[in-house]
Amino acid sequence: MNRRFSKVVLAASLVAAPLAVVANDAAPASATSLHAMTFAYDWPVPDMELIPVLVAKENGYFTKAGLNVSIKFPPNTSTTIKMLSTGSADVGLVTTADMVSAVVAKVPLKSIANYSMSNNWGLFTKPGTTIPLSQLKGKTIFSYDDNWTNTMLPFVLKKAGVTAQQVHVVSASNDVPLLLNGRVNFSTNTTNYEIPGIEAADKGKQPGEVLTGSALGVPNIPIWDYATSTSFAGKNGTYLKAFLSAVKQATKWAVANPTAAATLFDKAYPSSGYTNAYNLSAWKLTVPLLANAKGQYFVESDTQWSQLTSAMKAVKEIASEPSPSSIYTNAFQPTS
C-alpha cells in the first residue's frame, strides 16, 4: 500500500456545523477524571505516522499528563482542517502547505508544532532504472495534484532546466503501479511512504533513483505539523502544552525503539492493511525527519513559513503571503 498527499479545498463550509467523523478510540468511563481531548489524523485510515500519538496513548504518557485523548479519522483526506475549525477535534495533523492555504482562506487555525523538520519529498524511479535529472525533458512525472507537489515541482523543473511544457504530468489514485509498469518515468511522494510502498509492491526492491532535497533544488522545510483552532488555543493552553509534552516523550521513545513502535502499531490497528515490514521500514525512514540539525523536536521558525508561503505564492497556490506569526506559535512547546 502507499499513501499520497491530500488536495484540500477550502471554503466557507469550514466554519459550518461540526462534521460526523469515524472515531477509533472512545473515552473510557474510568478516565472521567482526566481532561478529554480529540486528535484528528490527516488520513481516513491509520498508518505509521500516527505512531507518536499512539505511543503517547498506549504507553500512558497522555494519562500521566492528565489527558484522555481520543483518536479520530476523517471520512476523507480533505476533512481534518474542517474538524479543527468546527470543534470536532482539538488537535490535528496537517501538512504545512494545507496549513498555509487555510490561513489564507481565513480559517481560524494555528500551527503549534512541527511534526517533521525537513523536506523528504522527492522523485523516484522504478527499481533497476536510473534517470538523471539532466534527462528530465520529455519524461512523464506522476503527481497527486496536491498543494505540496504543485509547490515543489517548479523548483525541480528549474533545477533540470526544463519548462512545464517539456514534461508530462499525470495523476491517478496510486502512483506505484504506474511506476512499476513503466507508464510513468518518475513518481512523486515522500521517502517514508514511497520507498516502503515500492518495497511492498516489488518484492523488497528499492527505487532505482531517489532524488530529494538539494538534488532537486527544493527548499528544506517541514512537511507536516500539529495544528489547533485559535479558539481552542486561546482557552486551553495548559492542555496543549500537556499534549505536546506527552507526544514529545512518545516521539523520543519511538525513535529509540523503532521495532517496538512498529509492533505497537500492528497490535493497535491489525486491520490497517499495512504489514509489519512496511510499518517498520516506513517508521525508520520517518525517524531522521523528526528532529532538526540541533536535535530539537517540534520547534517552528519564521524562516520555514516564509520560504513556504513565498514558494506557494510564486506558483499561484495562494494569492497572498500571510505573515509567519499568523500561521504558527511556539507558545505551547514543551520545556523539556
Stockholm file with secondary structure:
# STOCKHOLM 1.0

chainA/1-336         MNRRFSKVVLAASLVAAPLAVVANDAAPASATSLHAMTFAYDWPVPDMELIPVLVAKENGYFTKAGLNVSIKFPPNTSTTIKMLSTGSADVGLVTTADMVSAVVAKVPLKSIANYSMSNNWGLFTKPGTTIPLSQLKGKTIFSYDDNWTNTMLPFVLKKAGVTAQQVHVVSASNDVPLLLNGRVNFSTNTTNYEIPGIEAADKGKQPGEVLTGSALGVPNIPIWDYATSTSFAGKNGTYLKAFLSAVKQATKWAVANPTAAATLFDKAYPSSGYTNAYNLSAWKLTVPLLANAKGQYFVESDTQWSQLTSAMKAVKEIASEPSPSSIYTNAFQPTS
#=GR chainA/1-336 SS CCCCCCCCCCCGGGGSSCCCCEESCCCCGGGTTSEEEEEECSSSSCCGGGHHHHHHHHTTHHHHTTEEEEEEECSSTTCHHHHHHHTSCSEEEEEHHHHHHHHHTTCCEEEEEESCCSCCEEEECCTTCCCCGGGCTTCEEECCCCHHHHHHHHHHHHHHTCCGGGSEEECCSCHHHHHHTTSCSBEEEEHHHHHHHHHHHTTTCCCSCEEEGGGTTCCCCCCEEEEEEHHHHHHCHHHHHHHHHHHHHHHHHHHHCHHHHHHHHHHHCTTSSCCHHHHHHHHHHHGGGSBCTTSCBSCCCHHHHHHHHHHHHHTTSSSSCCCHHHHBCCTTCCCC
#=GC SS_cons         CCCCCCCCCCCGGGGSSCCCCEESCCCCGGGTTSEEEEEECSSSSCCGGGHHHHHHHHTTHHHHTTEEEEEEECSSTTCHHHHHHHTSCSEEEEEHHHHHHHHHTTCCEEEEEESCCSCCEEEECCTTCCCCGGGCTTCEEECCCCHHHHHHHHHHHHHHTCCGGGSEEECCSCHHHHHHTTSCSBEEEEHHHHHHHHHHHTTTCCCSCEEEGGGTTCCCCCCEEEEEEHHHHHHCHHHHHHHHHHHHHHHHHHHHCHHHHHHHHHHHCTTSSCCHHHHHHHHHHHGGGSBCTTSCBSCCCHHHHHHHHHHHHHTTSSSSCCCHHHHBCCTTCCCC
//
